[in-house]
Amino acid sequence: MKKRRSGTPRYDDNPMARVDTSPIHGRGLFARRAIEVDEYIGSYRGRRTQKNGMHVLWIWNEERDRWEGIDGANEMRFLNHAAEPNADWWGTDLYAIRPIAEGEEITFDYGWDHEDEGE
């Protein structure tokens, strides 16, 4: 991750995806080129946490039998939710689950229950 002269991070290190304005919410992650099914898109990076936050990805740790959070520090933090996503996590790595067109927003299912969406 590079920084702009103002000190604001630029999330443009990923050859597969770029951050841009999203029609879903705020900023989102978009395909720089066409991405095939099962193709690796990137990894969620950041510090480990047990506190919820805007950019925390929760992953189930089977060995420890608990949820563990990662407070996103790279471009993956801008991924948005979709009920019919085009990508999914395998651990901290994101892969395409269907073909993704160049310029298409990359999304995953946050795993919310329908009751949670109104909160």
N, C-alpha and C positions, 0 to 999 in steps of 0.2 A: 504494500500500500504506500503510494507516494503521498506527499503533502503539497497542497497549493501554497503559494506565497503567503496567503492569509493564515496558514497553519491548519486549515480545514483539510481533512483527509480526502484524497482522491481514490476512489475504488476502481481502478482501471488496470489492475495487474492480471485479471483472469482472461485468458485468451478465448474462453467460451461465452462469457457473459459480461454485460455492462450495466451500470446503474443509470436509470433515467426516470422521468416523471411517469407515474402509473395512473391509468384510468381506474384502477381498483382502489388504491389508497396511497397517498403521498408519493414516495419513490418506490420503484420496483426493480427487479432484475430481468434483463432482456437478453435474448440469444444474439450473439455477434454473428453467428452463422447457423446454418441448418444443423440440428443435433438429432442423431439417430437414437432409436430405442436402445436402452441399456448403456448408452454412452455416458461416461463420467463428465459431470459439469463442474464440480468443485467440492471443497470441504468447508465445514463450518468451523471457524477458528475463533478463539477467545478464551477468557479466563473461566475456570470452573466456578460454579456458584450454586447455592441452595436457596437463593432469593429470586423471586420472580421479577421480571422487568420487561420493558418493551422489546428488547432484542434477544431474549433468552430462549434458546432451543432446549426443550426437555427430552431426554433420551432415557429409556429404561435400561438400567444396568442389571442384567440377569445374575451376574456373579454376586453383586451386593444386594440384590433384591430390593432396589429402590430407584426412584427417578433422580437423575442428575442433570443439572443445567449447565449450559455454556452461554456466557454473555457475549454475543457476537461482536467481533472486532474487524470483520472483513466484509466484502460485498454481499455475502450470503445473508447478512442481517436484514437486507431489504426485500427478501422473498415475501410474497403475499399469499394469502389463502385463496383457494378455489375449491368448490365442491367437486369439480371434475378437473383435478390437477394434471399437469404434464410431467411432473417429476416427483421423486420420493427419496427418502433417506435410507441408506444402508449404513447404520451407525452414524458417523458424522460426515459421510460422503453422500453427495447428491447425484442421482442418476435420472436420465430421462425414462419415463414409463410409456411414452408414445412419441412419435416424431414431433419435433419442435421446429417451427419455421424460423428463418432469420428474422429478427426484429420482434418476434412473439415474446410476450411476458412469460417468464418461468415461474410456475406456482407449485405449491404443495398443499395438501390437506392438513390443517392445523390439528385435526382430530377432535374438534369441538363436538359436544352433543348439541342437538338442536336447542335445548334449553339454555345452553351457555351463550348462544349467539346474541341474545337480547340483553345480556349483561354488560 
